[in-house]
Amino acid sequence: MKTSNRGFSLLELLIVVAIILIIATIAIPSLLRSRQAAHEAAAVATLRTINTAQVTYLTTAQGKFGDMDSLIAAALLPSNFGTGPVSGYNFSIDLDSTHSEFTVYANPSSANEGRYGYYITADGTTRFATNSALAPAGFAGAPVSQ
């Protein structure tokens, strides 16, 4: 009577696991960078959306810009902007005392979500954050070319 072993040996299984770990080690950082890039592009696009909402609000609010709650209440922005991060970024609006100028900031909620911070003003130009820790080297406050 002959017995046949049809399973895999421990050595074969360890080799397969090692190969999978090597592939994962190569793929995961690339995946994280792609996710960061997607969140950064979404943040820049969202800043432009908020700028458009501000211009729309300006025409209906006696020439004054609004804060985040006002834009949400006017249904110019979705309600999720008031509760936390949107696509990995936290958005905030700073208004001057007369509500005639605004700056909208987009800062990553964590280092895994995005590398750079951005802001936009009433002139409609999206720029890298002025904080050099949230901007590419030498580009703090420089316009974003996207």
LODOLUM-259322 format. One record per atom (N, C-alpha, C, O): residue in one letter; atom name; x, y, z. Coordinates in Angstrom, 3 decimals, padded with zeros to 6 digits. Each point is the difference from the previous one (the first is absolute). Layout:
   r    a          x          y          z
   A   CA          X          Y          Z
...
//
This chain:
   r    a          x          y          z
   M    N    000.824   -001.166    000.000
   M   CA   -000.824    001.166    000.000
   M    C    000.882    001.246    000.000
   M    O    000.882    000.163    000.843
   K    N   -001.144    000.701   -001.802
   K   CA    000.770    001.222   -000.167
   K    C   -000.773    001.195    000.563
   K    O   -001.194    000.154   -000.259
   T    N    001.877    000.682    001.024
   T   CA   -000.646    001.230    000.469
   T    C    000.609    001.165   -000.757
   T    O    001.211    000.053   -000.213
   S    N   -002.051    000.868   -000.187
   S   CA    000.510    001.167   -000.720
   S    C   -000.298    001.257    000.796
   S    O   -001.091    000.174    000.541
   N    N    002.071    000.679   -000.485
   N   CA   -000.173    001.294    000.670
   N    C   -000.339    001.029   -001.063
   N    O    000.810    000.298   -000.878
   R    N   -002.008    000.237    000.968
   R   CA   -000.436    000.959   -001.004
   R    C    000.041    001.437    000.507
   R    O   -000.364    000.910   -000.744
   G    N    000.780   -000.680    001.943
   G   CA    000.035    001.350    000.557
   G    C    001.305    000.700   -000.309
   G    O    000.887   -000.549   -000.654
   F    N   -000.791    001.785    001.145
   F   CA    001.212    000.792   -000.181
   F    C    000.896   -000.189    001.212
   F    O   -000.478   -000.212    001.114
   S    N    001.757    000.288   -001.337
   S   CA    000.932   -000.091    001.122
   S    C    000.069    001.357    000.694
   S    O   -000.388    001.017   -000.573
   L    N    000.871   -001.007    001.776
   L   CA    000.135    001.236    000.769
   L    C    000.925    000.980   -000.713
   L    O   -000.254    001.204    000.012
   L    N    001.286   -001.683   -000.610
   L   CA    000.942    000.856   -000.726
   L    C   -000.674    000.694   -001.181
   L    O    000.232    001.187   -000.232
   E    N   -001.044   -001.896   -000.501
   E   CA   -000.719    000.600   -001.138
   E    C   -000.959    001.089    000.474
   E    O   -000.099    001.059   -000.619
   L    N   -000.597   -001.322    001.703
   L   CA   -000.919    001.006    000.536
   L    C    000.747    001.241    000.482
   L    O   -000.459    001.120   -000.227
   L    N    001.596   -001.299    000.884
   L   CA    000.782    001.146    000.463
   L    C    000.523    000.828   -001.162
   L    O    000.043    001.227    000.091
   I    N    000.354   -001.869   -001.175
   I   CA    000.470    000.726   -001.185
   I    C   -001.133    000.832   -000.597
   I    O    000.214    001.151   -000.379
   V    N   -001.397   -001.713    000.292
   V   CA   -001.157    000.744   -000.541
   V    C   -000.324    001.188    000.891
   V    O   -000.257    001.092   -000.506
   V    N    000.264   -001.279    001.817
   V   CA   -000.274    001.102    000.926
   V    C    001.064    001.083   -000.142
   V    O   -000.330    001.186    000.008
   A    N    001.588   -001.565   -000.136
   A   CA    001.075    000.975   -000.162
   A    C   -000.172    000.807   -001.279
   A    O    000.223    001.211    000.001
   I    N   -000.611   -001.855   -001.079
   I   CA   -000.230    000.710   -001.268
   I    C   -001.154    000.983    000.136
   I    O    000.084    001.126   -000.491
   I    N   -001.150   -001.536    001.145
   I   CA   -001.148    000.897    000.206
   I    C    000.413    001.201    000.845
   I    O   -000.410    001.122   -000.299
   L    N    001.197   -001.321    001.330
   L   CA    000.458    001.114    000.836
   L    C    000.897    000.960   -000.779
   L    O   -000.086    001.213    000.196
   I    N    000.926   -001.722   -001.056
   I   CA    000.859    000.867   -000.818
   I    C   -000.844    000.843   -000.945
   I    O    000.246    001.197   -000.150
   I    N   -001.230   -001.803   -000.483
   I   CA   -000.886    000.751   -000.906
   I    C   -000.782    001.050    000.774
   I    O   -000.151    001.124   -000.480
   A    N   -000.350   -001.459    001.668
   A   CA   -000.747    000.959    000.816
   A    C    000.896    001.161    000.435
   A    O   -000.440    001.150    000.031
   T    N    001.687   -001.449    000.302
   T   CA    000.938    001.040    000.410
   T    C    000.243    001.001   -001.122
   T    O    000.206    001.186    000.256
   I    N   -000.230   -001.653   -001.477
   I   CA    000.203    000.880   -001.147
   I    C   -001.291    000.766   -000.324
   I    O    000.058    001.183   -000.335
   A    N   -001.200   -001.830    000.429
   A   CA   -001.262    000.580   -000.461
   A    C   -000.624    000.979    000.986
   A    O   -000.585    000.995   -000.431
   I    N    000.684   -001.234    001.725
   I   CA   -000.715    000.825    000.981
   I    C    000.466    001.453    000.001
   I    O   -000.855    000.885   -000.013
   P    N    002.148   -000.581    000.027
   P   CA    000.392    001.424   -000.059
   P    C   -000.495    000.706   -001.260
   P    O   -000.381    001.169    000.050
   S    N    000.388   -001.865   -001.158
   S   CA   -000.502    000.584   -001.241
   S    C   -001.493    000.292    000.112
   S    O   -000.473    001.036   -000.468
   L    N   -000.256   -001.941    001.080
   L   CA   -001.435    000.198    000.206
   L    C   -000.259    001.200    000.901
   L    O   -000.900    000.796   -000.268
   L    N    001.682   -000.659    001.334
   L   CA   -000.180    001.132    000.910
   L    C    000.315    001.327   -000.685
   L    O   -000.707    000.984    000.216
   R    N    001.760   -000.940   -001.042
   R   CA    000.315    001.232   -000.739
   R    C   -001.121    000.353   -000.981
   R    O   -000.336    001.172   -000.171
   S    N   -000.234   -002.183   -000.467
   S   CA   -001.108    000.250   -000.929
   S    C   -001.205    000.551    000.740
   S    O   -000.688    000.893   -000.494
   R    N    000.438   -001.426    001.672
   R   CA   -001.130    000.480    000.807
   R    C    000.233    001.444    000.428
   R    O   -000.917    000.820   -000.056
   Q    N    002.150   -000.500    000.488
   Q   CA    000.322    001.377    000.361
   Q    C   -000.209    000.938   -001.183
   Q    O   -000.596    001.066    000.152
   A    N    001.078   -001.451   -001.315
   A   CA   -000.136    000.839   -001.195
   A    C   -001.472    000.216   -000.350
   A    O   -000.390    001.095   -000.405
   A    N   -000.416   -002.130    000.559
   A   CA   -001.438    000.136   -000.275
   A    C   -000.654    000.958    000.988
   A    O   -000.828    000.821   -000.393
   H    N    001.190   -000.918    001.671
   H   CA   -000.563    000.909    001.000
   H    C    000.445    001.439   -000.242
   H    O   -000.779    000.936    000.181
   E    N    002.038   -000.765   -000.593
   E   CA    000.485    001.351   -000.278
   E    C   -000.728    000.629   -001.186
   E    O   -000.368    001.174    000.043
   A    N    000.165   -001.951   -001.090
   A   CA   -000.741    000.512   -001.165
   A    C   -001.440    000.324    000.380
   A    O   -000.559    000.996   -000.459
   A    N   -000.039   -001.836    001.296
   A   CA   -001.369    000.255    000.451
   A    C   -000.056    001.264    000.862
   A    O   -000.967    000.757   -000.081
   A    N    001.987   -000.523    000.901
   A   CA    000.024    001.197    000.846
   A    C    000.061    001.266   -000.845
   A    O   -000.705    000.968    000.285
   V    N    001.536   -000.965   -001.316
   V   CA    000.106    001.165   -000.884
   V    C   -001.336    000.233   -000.717
   V    O   -000.458    001.137   -000.109
   A    N   -000.153   -002.197   -000.369
   A   CA   -001.301    000.136   -000.672
   A    C   -001.073    000.481    000.973
   A    O   -000.861    000.798   -000.370
   T    N    000.910   -001.276    001.599
   T   CA   -000.984    000.419    000.998
   T    C    000.181    001.468    000.366
   T    O   -000.981    000.706    000.234
   L    N    002.223   -000.243   -000.183
   L   CA    000.220    001.432    000.252
   L    C   -000.641    000.849   -001.091
   L    O   -000.578    001.049    000.283
   R    N    000.680   -001.492   -001.502
   R   CA   -000.632    000.742   -001.106
   R    C   -001.519   -000.038    000.130
   R    O   -000.677    000.980   -000.310
   T    N    000.146   -002.102    000.765
   T   CA   -001.444   -000.109    000.219
   T    C   -000.451    000.957    001.100
   T    O   -001.027    000.667   -000.132
   I    N    001.793   -000.602    001.211
   I   CA   -000.347    000.914    001.090
   I    C    000.114    001.443   -000.463
   I    O   -000.807    000.838    000.403
   N    N    001.795   -000.526   -001.244
   N   CA    000.127    001.349   -000.553
   N    C   -001.235    000.360   -000.821
   N    O   -000.511    001.116    000.100
   T    N    000.034   -002.053   -000.904
   T   CA   -001.221    000.228   -000.786
   T    C   -001.192    000.201    000.921
   T    O   -000.846    000.857   -000.256
   A    N    000.771   -001.644    001.331
   A   CA   -001.093    000.162    000.969
   A    C    000.069    001.377    000.650
   A    O   -001.037    000.618    000.243
   Q    N    002.232   -000.133    000.041
   Q   CA    000.140    001.333    000.591
   Q    C   -000.501    001.086   -000.944
   Q    O   -000.692    000.927    000.424
   V    N    001.041   -001.041   -001.704
   V   CA   -000.453    000.991   -000.983
   V    C   -001.519   -000.025   -000.127
   V    O   -000.639    001.047   -000.101
   T    N    000.071   -002.240    000.106
   T   CA   -001.460   -000.124   -000.061
   T    C   -000.639    000.600    001.248
   T    O   -001.003    000.706   -000.095
   Y    N    001.576   -000.982    001.258
   Y   CA   -000.527    000.539    001.255
   Y    C    000.101    001.525    000.017
   Y    O   -000.891    000.686    000.500
   L    N    001.979   -000.170   -001.049
   L   CA    000.219    001.442   -000.048
   L    C   -001.145    000.718   -000.711
   L    O   -000.405    001.086    000.414
   T    N   -000.114   -001.687   -001.475
   T   CA   -001.070    000.644   -000.775
   T    C   -001.341   -000.005    000.725
   T    O   -000.887    000.786   -000.331
   T    N    000.735   -001.666    001.315
   T   CA   -001.281   -000.081    000.708
   T    C    000.069    000.531    001.419
   T    O   -001.025    000.037    000.681
   A    N    002.196    000.378   -000.207
   A   CA    000.155    000.412    001.400
   A    C    000.505    001.439    000.119
   A    O    000.896    000.274    000.798
   Q    N   -001.443    000.618   -001.559
   Q   CA    000.334    001.419    000.058
   Q    C    001.502    000.264   -000.096
   Q    O    000.534    000.840    000.724
   G    N    000.151   -001.565   -001.627
   G   CA    001.406    000.250   -000.258
   G    C    000.960   -000.476    001.073
   G    O    001.115    000.511    000.106
   K    N   -001.533   -001.484    000.690
   K   CA    000.878   -000.531    001.051
   K    C    000.243   -001.491   -000.243
   K    O   -000.883   -000.726   -000.458
   F    N    002.105    000.293    000.777
   F   CA    000.326   -001.418   -000.089
   F    C   -000.481   -000.709    001.258
   F    O   -000.223    000.630    001.034
   G    N    000.066   -001.945   -001.133
   G   CA   -000.520   -000.755    001.130
   G    C    001.010   -000.948    000.606
   G    O    001.000   -000.359   -000.621
   D    N   -001.290   -000.043    001.865
   D   CA    000.828   -001.022    000.629
   D    C   -000.522   -001.375   -000.428
   D    O   -000.967   -000.096   -000.756
   M    N    001.601   -000.940    001.237
   M   CA   -000.362   -001.353   -000.425
   M    C   -001.458   -000.317    000.331
   M    O   -000.714   -000.571   -000.825
   D    N    000.274    000.937    002.023
   D   CA   -001.387   -000.282    000.390
   D    C   -001.001    000.732   -000.892
   D    O   -001.051   -000.547   -000.333
   S    N    001.372    001.772   -000.049
   S   CA   -000.901    000.765   -000.875
   S    C   -000.095   -000.634   -001.387
   S    O   -001.081   -000.063   -000.585
   L    N    002.211   -000.404    000.062
   L   CA   -000.009   -000.635   -001.321
   L    C   -000.764   -001.322    000.030
   L    O   -000.685   -000.349   -000.961
   I    N    000.807   -000.381    002.063
   I   CA   -000.749   -001.256    000.141
   I    C   -001.483    000.294    000.138
   I    O   -000.827   -000.667   -000.622
   A    N    000.476    001.678    001.446
   A   CA   -001.407    000.360    000.192
   A    C   -000.642    000.482   -001.299
   A    O   -001.193   -000.213   -000.216
   A    N    001.969    000.859   -000.644
   A   CA   -000.516    000.482   -001.284
   A    C   -000.008   -001.104   -001.060
   A    O   -000.321    000.256   -001.161
   A    N    000.672   -001.476    001.555
   A   CA    000.034   -001.175   -000.892
   A    C    001.000    000.179   -001.146
   A    O   -000.188   -000.540   -001.091
   L    N    001.242    001.299    001.352
   L   CA    001.052    000.164   -001.002
   L    C    001.117   -001.020    000.189
   L    O    000.787   -000.255   -000.912
   L    N   -000.731   -000.327    002.118
   L   CA    000.950   -001.070    000.306
   L    C   -000.745   -001.121    000.721
   L    O   -000.967    000.262    000.715
   P    N    001.406   -001.503   -000.896
   P   CA   -000.643   -001.097    000.730
   P    C    000.301    000.072    001.498
   P    O    000.989    000.606    000.413
   S    N   -001.833   -001.217    000.382
   S   CA    000.118    000.096    001.456
   S    C    001.244   -000.687    000.551
   S    O    000.403    000.303    001.123
   N    N    000.222   -001.215   -001.865
   N   CA    001.180   -000.686    000.531
   N    C    001.202    000.931    000.170
   N    O    000.978   -000.386    000.639
   F    N   -001.024    001.594   -001.190
   F   CA    001.089    000.948    000.200
   F    C    000.025    000.528    001.424
   F    O    001.040    000.461    000.470
   G    N   -002.147   -000.521    000.209
   G   CA   -000.051    000.508    001.362
   G    C    000.363   -001.028    001.049
   G    O    000.177    000.363    001.163
   T    N   -000.058   -001.629   -001.522
   T   CA    000.189   -001.038    001.007
   T    C    001.387   -000.603    000.062
   T    O    000.311   -000.681    000.978
   G    N    000.530    000.890   -001.957
   G   CA    001.328   -000.601    000.078
   G    C    000.693   -000.038   -001.339
   G    O   -000.343    000.752   -000.913
   P    N    001.321   -001.632    000.798
   P   CA    000.786   -000.026   -001.234
   P    C   -000.831   -000.392   -001.222
   P    O   -000.916   -000.818    000.079
   V    N    001.263    001.423   -001.197
   V   CA   -000.590   -000.338   -001.294
   V    C    001.161   -000.439   -000.892
   V    O    000.912    000.780   -000.272
   S    N   -000.953   -002.010   -000.170
   S   CA    001.083   -000.582   -000.807
   S    C    001.368    000.182    000.657
   S    O    000.987    000.303   -000.669
   G    N   -000.944   -000.490    001.979
   G   CA    001.265    000.055    000.715
   G    C    000.480    001.391    000.374
   G    O    001.088    000.134    000.562
   Y    N   -001.855    000.899   -000.852
   Y   CA    000.404    001.377    000.297
   Y    C   -001.048    000.687    000.862
   Y    O   -001.199   -000.243   -000.140
   N    N    001.672    001.108    001.035
   N   CA   -000.876    000.854    000.793
   N    C   -000.030    001.375   -000.660
   N    O    001.043    000.574   -000.312
   F    N   -002.245   -000.058    000.106
   F   CA   -000.176    001.296   -000.651
   F    C   -000.506    001.010    001.023
   F    O   -000.862   -000.307    000.823
   S    N    001.413    001.514   -000.889
   S   CA   -000.453    001.075    000.888
   S    C    000.016    001.313   -000.778
   S    O    000.769    000.178   -000.944
   I    N   -001.637    000.732    001.367
   I   CA   -000.112    001.304   -000.658
   I    C    000.317    001.083    001.023
   I    O   -000.576    000.022    001.088
   D    N    001.486    000.871   -001.437
   D   CA    000.290    001.184    000.807
   D    C   -000.576    001.206   -000.736
   D    O    000.265    000.208   -001.184
   L    N   -001.056    000.582    001.907
   L   CA   -000.579    001.225   -000.557
   L    C    000.599    001.202    000.708
   L    O    000.338   -000.074    001.182
   D    N   -000.206    001.187   -001.906
   D   CA    000.417    001.216    000.678
   D    C   -001.189    000.556    000.779
   D    O   -001.101   -000.546   -000.077
   S    N    001.312    001.614    000.814
   S   CA   -001.056    000.512    000.891
   S    C   -001.222    000.507   -000.756
   S    O   -001.099    000.011    000.554
   T    N    001.263    000.406   -001.799
   T   CA   -001.142    000.510   -000.766
   T    C   -000.602   -001.038   -000.937
   T    O   -000.955    000.293   -000.719
   H    N    001.506   -001.499    000.724
   H   CA   -000.445   -001.090   -000.878
   H    C    000.149    000.359   -001.484
   H    O   -000.744   -000.494   -000.846
   S    N    001.714    001.357    000.548
   S   CA    000.224    000.378   -001.398
   S    C    001.198   -000.731   -000.617
   S    O    000.228    000.095   -001.206
   E    N    000.525   -000.812    002.014
   E   CA    001.122   -000.817   -000.468
   E    C   -000.039   -001.333    000.725
   E    O   -000.420   -000.081    001.154
   F    N    000.861   -000.962   -001.840
   F   CA    000.043   -001.322    000.632
   F    C    001.242   -000.755   -000.430
   F    O    000.611    000.293   -001.027
   T    N   -000.261   -001.264    001.837
   T   CA    001.034   -000.969   -000.335
   T    C   -000.524   -001.361    000.428
   T    O   -000.434   -000.180    001.138
   V    N    000.477   -000.777   -002.059
   V   CA   -000.425   -001.365    000.308
   V    C    001.256   -000.861    000.072
   V    O    000.815   -000.013   -000.923
   Y    N   -000.673   -000.701    002.029
   Y   CA    001.167   -000.857    000.210
   Y    C   -000.383   -001.464   -000.129
   Y    O   -001.079   -000.414    000.423
   A    N    001.975   -000.361   -001.012
   A   CA   -000.152   -001.457   -000.080
   A    C    001.278   -000.609    000.566
   A    O    001.073    000.116   -000.591
   N    N   -001.204   -000.759    001.735
   N   CA    001.155   -000.630    000.639
   N    C   -000.252   -001.491    000.141
   N    O   -001.104   -000.410    000.358
   P    N    002.119   -000.408   -000.636
   P   CA   -000.198   -001.447    000.108
   P    C   -000.342   -000.393    001.433
   P    O    000.571    000.532    000.952
   S    N   -001.508   -001.468   -000.806
   S   CA   -000.384   -000.434    001.341
   S    C    001.074   -000.871    000.633
   S    O    000.046   -000.131    001.223
   S    N    000.819   -000.467   -002.038
   S   CA    001.155   -000.755    000.506
   S    C    001.040   -000.076   -001.117
   S    O   -000.291    000.309   -001.156
   A    N    001.499   -000.721    001.513
   A   CA    001.074   -000.102   -000.996
   A    C   -000.305   -001.069   -001.040
   A    O    000.504    000.073   -001.121
   N    N   -001.311   -001.055    001.466
   N   CA   -000.364   -001.043   -000.961
   N    C   -001.022    000.476   -001.018
   N    O   -000.126   -000.594   -001.070
   E    N   -000.601    001.651    001.385
   E   CA   -001.059    000.482   -000.882
   E    C    000.519    000.948   -001.075
   E    O   -000.519    000.013   -001.116
   G    N    001.523    000.767    001.435
   G   CA    000.538    000.947   -000.967
   G    C    001.305    000.584    000.495
   G    O    000.249    000.059    001.204
   R    N    000.583    000.372   -002.136
   R   CA    001.299    000.569    000.369
   R    C   -000.060    001.510    000.156
   R    O    000.745    000.563    000.802
   Y    N   -001.613    000.103   -001.551
   Y   CA    000.040    001.446   -000.071
   Y    C   -001.311    000.627    000.464
   Y    O   -001.071   -000.600   -000.093
   G    N    001.193    001.835    000.600
   G   CA   -001.162    000.809    000.317
   G    C   -000.197    001.020   -001.107
   G    O    000.945    000.351   -000.707
   Y    N   -002.166    000.121    000.560
   Y   CA   -000.334    000.948   -001.067
   Y    C   -000.910    001.085    000.560
   Y    O   -000.604   -000.160    001.060
   Y    N    000.519    001.267   -001.793
   Y   CA   -000.985    001.021    000.327
   Y    C   -000.394    000.735   -001.262
   Y    O    000.716   -000.014   -001.001
   I    N   -001.879    000.663    001.072
   I   CA   -000.499    000.802   -001.119
   I    C   -000.598    001.274    000.581
   I    O   -000.584   -000.013    001.084
   T    N    000.734    001.108   -001.814
   T   CA   -000.572    001.272    000.426
   T    C   -001.038    000.444   -001.027
   T    O   -000.280   -000.709   -000.966
   A    N   -000.277    001.880    001.190
   A   CA   -001.063    000.498   -000.875
   A    C    000.457    000.191   -001.444
   A    O   -000.830    000.043   -000.907
   D    N    002.136    000.072    000.684
   D   CA    000.471    000.152   -001.386
   D    C   -000.069   -001.302   -000.786
   D    O    000.189    000.006   -001.216
   G    N   -000.458   -001.122    001.888
   G   CA   -000.193   -001.277   -000.682
   G    C    001.278   -000.773   -000.273
   G    O   -000.042   -001.018   -000.690
   T    N    001.180    001.472    001.212
   T   CA    001.265   -000.697   -000.210
   T    C    000.242   -000.978    001.137
   T    O    000.046    000.391    001.167
   T    N    000.108   -001.655   -001.508
   T   CA    000.311   -001.017    001.000
   T    C    001.501   -000.024    000.199
   T    O    000.766   -000.047   -000.963
   R    N   -000.349    000.079    002.226
   R   CA    001.418    000.047    000.326
   R    C    000.364   -001.081    001.004
   R    O   -000.850   -000.513    000.728
   F    N    002.148    000.176   -000.708
   F   CA    000.499   -000.885    001.046
   F    C   -000.034    000.751    001.321
   F    O    000.029    001.231    000.020
   A    N   -000.089   -001.965    001.077
   A   CA   -000.018    000.608    001.335
   A    C    001.243    000.861    000.201
   A    O    001.061   -000.285   -000.554
   T    N   -001.205    001.336    001.350
   T   CA    001.145    000.853    000.304
   T    C    000.909   -000.652    001.034
   T    O    001.159    000.393    000.136
   N    N   -001.656   -001.364    000.578
   N   CA    000.800   -000.771    000.947
   N    C    000.913   -000.922   -000.808
   N    O   -000.486   -000.868   -000.724
   S    N    001.792    001.047    000.839
   S   CA    000.930   -000.770   -000.827
   S    C   -000.056   -001.499    000.276
   S    O    000.436   -000.792   -000.837
   A    N   -000.960    000.385    001.989
   A   CA   -000.146   -001.428    000.287
   A    C   -001.121   -000.622   -000.833
   A    O   -000.022   -001.216   -000.190
   L    N   -000.906    002.033   -000.307
   L   CA   -001.128   -000.498   -000.796
   L    C    000.092    000.394   -001.462
   L    O   -001.003   -000.022   -000.712
   A    N    002.187    000.382    000.259
   A   CA    000.196    000.385   -001.402
   A    C    001.262   -000.672   -000.527
   A    O    000.910   -000.311    000.769
   P    N   -000.853    000.087   -002.084
   P   CA    001.248   -000.535   -000.557
   P    C    001.141    000.984    000.247
   P    O   -000.232    001.203    000.124
   A    N    001.444   -001.702   -000.055
   A   CA    001.160    000.847    000.280
   A    C    000.064    001.177   -000.979
   A    O    000.040   -000.185   -001.216
   G    N   -000.033    001.386    001.771
   G   CA    000.104    001.209   -000.808
   G    C   -001.306    000.482   -000.614
   G    O    000.008    000.979   -000.746
   F    N   -001.134   -001.637    001.036
   F   CA   -001.265    000.385   -000.623
   F    C   -001.039    000.507    001.003
   F    O   -001.175    000.102   -000.352
   A    N    001.562    000.213    001.565
   A   CA   -000.952    000.501    000.997
   A    C   -000.674    001.257   -000.530
   A    O    000.678    000.974   -000.329
   G    N   -001.985   -000.984    000.245
   G   CA   -000.773    001.136   -000.497
   G    C   -000.045    000.139   -001.498
   G    O   -000.640    000.922   -000.506
   A    N    001.293   -001.798   -000.223
   A   CA    000.025    000.083   -001.465
   A    C   -001.293   -000.578   -000.584
   A    O   -000.600   -000.899    000.589
   P    N    000.169    001.417   -001.750
   P   CA   -001.202   -000.546   -000.628
   P    C    000.182   -001.467   -000.397
   P    O    001.091   -000.436   -000.367
   V    N   -002.184   -000.300    000.451
   V   CA   -000.017   -001.407   -000.406
   V    C   -000.326   -000.033   -001.476
   V    O   -000.954    000.643   -000.436
   S    N    001.715   -001.366   -000.328
   S   CA   -000.268   -000.099   -001.437
   S    C   -000.646   -001.341   -000.317
   S    O    000.672   -000.954   -000.390
   Q    N   -001.992    000.899    000.565
   Q   CA   -000.763   -001.218   -000.322
   Q    C   -001.143    000.362   -000.879
   Q    O   -000.775   -000.871   -000.394
//
